[in-house]
Amino acid sequence: MQSKLDHLRARIAYVSATLTELLGVRHALSIDIGKEKQRLGIPIRDPEREAILIRHLVDWNTGRVPSELVEAVFKVIMKHSVATQKKLPPK
């Protein structure tokens, strides 16, 4: 019994590490987007775009994850992306 639990915990640790890696990639892209927004002189926040992205993510969900979780997680991610972009030094 314990070996199955250990195996499942190892798998979840791997998935968590992979998610963390992907969050790092997304964070770097968000910084690049923030720099491009500065260059173009457009606002950091685009609530309409954020809402569209959330709808797409919920639609792309295969049903293995509750839609409420997908929405909540990505709202937090977007909140941090906006905060990071606002902290970028002006160009």
FIMISE-885680 format. One record per residue (C-alpha): x, y, z. Coordinates in steps of 0.05 Angstrom, whole numbers, plus 32768, in hexadecimal, padded with zeros to 4 digits. Layout:
% residues N
XYZ...
***
This chain:
% residues 91
800080008000803680318012805B80257FD1801E803A7FA9801880797FD3806280887FC98059807D7F7E801D80AC7F7B804280E07FA4807E80DB7F75805180E57F39802E81227F588072813F7F6A808881377F22804881587F07805081917F3A8098819C7F248082819C7EDB804B81CF7EEB807E81FB7F0F80AC81F77ED28073820B7EA4805F82447ED380A6825D7ECC80A1825C7E80805E82807E83807B82B47EB380B482C37E84808482CB7E4A805982F97E75809683257E8080A383277E36805A83397E29805F83717E5D809C838E7E3B8079838B7DF8803C83AE7E15806A83E57E30808A83EC7DEB804683F17DCA802B841F7E007FEF83F47E0F7FD183E67E547FEB83AB7E7D7FA583917E8D7F74837B7E587F3783617E7E7F15834C7E3E7F5183227E287F5683047E6E7F0D82EF7E6C7F1582D17E267F5282A97E3D7F2D828F7E7B7EF2827A7E4F7F2182567E1F7F4682337E577F05821B7E767EED82047E317F3081DF7E247F2A81BB7E667F1F81717E597EF3816B7E967F27814B7EC27F2E818C7EE87EF381B37F057EE781F17EDB7EE7821A7F1A7F2E82047F297F4682157EE37F2782597EE87F4182677F2F7F8882507F1F7F8E827A7EE07F7082B77F017FA882B37F357FDC82A87EFF7FC282E47ED77FC0830F7F16800A83017F22801A830C7ED87FFA83517EDB801F83627F1C8061834C7EFD805583757EBE804483B37EE7808783AC7F0B80B083AD7ECB80DE83E87EC680C5841D7E9580E6841E7E50
***
